[in-house]
Amino acid sequence: MQEIFTGNFTQQDPIPEEAIAAAVAVMQGGRLHRYNTADGEIAETALLEQEFAAFTGARYCIAVASGGYAIATALRAAGVQPGDRVLTNAFTLAPVPGSIAALGAVPVFVGTTPDLTIDMEDLAAKAGQGNILLLSHMRGHICDMEALMALCDARRITVIEDCAHTMGAAWNGTPSGRHGLAAAYSSQTYKHMNSGEGGFFTTDDADLAARAVMLSGSYMLYDRHIAAPPPEAFETVKYETPNISGRMDNLRAAILRPQLRTLAERVDRWAARYSVLEQGLADVPGLTLIARPAAETFVGSSFQFRLDGWAADTVREVVAGCAARGVELKWFGAAEPAGFTSRYDSWRYVDAPAMPQTDAVLAGLLDMRVPLTFSLDDCALIARIIEGEVRRAYGNGFA
Ligand SMILES: *Cc1c(COP(=O)(O)O)cnc(C)c1O
C-alpha cells in the first residue's frame, strides 16, 4: 500500500507557556505600546532588543513591525533615494524587491547559483549598477561571505543582509547578519521565532541605528531604548529623519523573549530533521541535493532539491504525486506565482532582463517547509514519498 503523510506543513509549534504568561502579564498591565512605561520600568520591547543584540553580537538592535519593514528601514537609513538602483538576489521572496520598491528605488537582480546562493560572477558584472547590495540569504543558503565582502568592499558596495531565513545561522562561526553594514530579521509565524508579525534591524553603526530608531516611529522617546546609541547620535538625526511608524509592541516582544532563549535548541531540532531528509534523498536518480559548505551553520527550517533538466510537465507530475500523498512541495519553476512563491519575472513592476542561468536553476527547484511539529519519523516518511514519486516520474521526460 502507498504510504501517505497526514501532517500539516504550515503548523508551527505552540507558543511556549512561559511566553503566554508573559503576554498575559503585558495585557493585564495595559501598557502594550513600547513607550508606555511605568516609572523605572523597561519595556518588554526594549529588553528584547537588548537580548537580540546580544544574541547576534550586534551593538544596536531595533525591533519593528515586520521583516520587510526592517529591510526598508535599513535601506532608507543607509541613504537609498527614490530612483536609486539596489542590487539584490533574483532568487528570493516578494518582500525583498518590495522593500526596495517601497522607497521608490529600483531592484537590479543578480542571478543564483545551483547551490542557491548569489552568483558572484553576475554580481561582479553588475557591480557598477548600484552601490547597495540587499543580500538575501534565501532559504537559509549562505554564500561565501569572505569572498562576497571582499568583492563588495573592492567595488565600494554597501551590504545589507536579509536574514529572514538565517536567524540563528552562521558563516565560519560569525552569526548571519554580522558581515554587512546592517541586517534585517523576521519573526513572522513561518520564520524561526513566531510573533505573528515582527522584525529586527541590527547594526554596529551608531548613525545608522539612530536613523533607524527615528524612522521606526520613536517620536522623541529614543532614550527609552537600551540597545540604541547614546543621545549624541540623535542630535541632528532627530530633525532630519521622518517618522515612518513601524514599531514592535510589548505584547509581541513578551512572546518573543522566551523564544529567543530557546532558539539554539530549535536550531538543533531543525538540523536533525534536515539531516533525515537529506539522508533519505541522497541516492535518488535525477534528484540533486543542494550542497551545504562546511563553513555554513544553517537552520534547516526548509528543504530544497533540484530536478535538473526535467521537463516542466514531469516536474509537475512529481509535485502532483507528492501532493496526492500529503507532501506539499513548492516549485520555483512555475510560470504563475502561487501562494508565497513567486519569482523575479513575476514582479512586473521591475524591468528585469531574462536570466537564463537562473531560470535553468529555478526550472527544477523544489522547496518545502519543515515545521518543528514534524517528527524525525515524519521526515523519513516524507523522504520516502518524495523518493517514490521522483523514481516513478524519472525518465518520463526531459527538457
Ligand atoms: C519572510 C521574508 C521576509 C520578510 O519578512 P516579513 O516579516 O514577512 O515582512 C524577507 N525576506 C525573505 C526571504 C522572507 O522569506
The ligand as a Tripos MOL2 file, in Angstrom:
@<TRIPOS>MOLECULE
LIG
   15    15     1     0     0
SMALL
NO_CHARGES

@<TRIPOS>ATOM
      1 C1          9.5060   36.4680    5.1990 C.3       1 LIG1
      2 C2         10.6210   37.0870    4.4260 C.ar      1 LIG1
      3 C3         10.9290   38.4450    4.5210 C.ar      1 LIG1
      4 C4         10.0670   39.4630    5.1920 C.3       1 LIG1
      5 O1          9.5490   39.1530    6.3740 O.3       1 LIG1
      6 P1          8.0840   39.6910    6.8370 P.3       1 LIG1
      7 O2          8.2740   39.6900    8.3090 O.co2     1 LIG1
      8 O3          7.1010   38.7230    6.3350 O.co2     1 LIG1
      9 O4          7.9240   41.0650    6.2700 O.co2     1 LIG1
     10 C5         12.0410   38.9040    3.8720 C.ar      1 LIG1
     11 N1         12.8190   38.0880    3.1480 N.ar      1 LIG1
     12 C6         12.5370   36.7860    2.9930 C.ar      1 LIG1
     13 C7         13.4480   35.9590    2.1710 C.3       1 LIG1
     14 C8         11.4260   36.2450    3.6290 C.ar      1 LIG1
     15 O5         11.1300   34.9520    3.4670 O.3       1 LIG1
@<TRIPOS>BOND
     1     1     2 1
     2     2     3 ar
     3     2    14 ar
     4     3     4 1
     5     3    10 ar
     6     4     5 1
     7     5     6 1
     8     6     7 2
     9     6     8 1
    10     6     9 1
    11    10    11 ar
    12    11    12 ar
    13    12    13 1
    14    12    14 ar
    15    14    15 1
@<TRIPOS>SUBSTRUCTURE
     1 LIG1         1 GROUP 0 **** ****
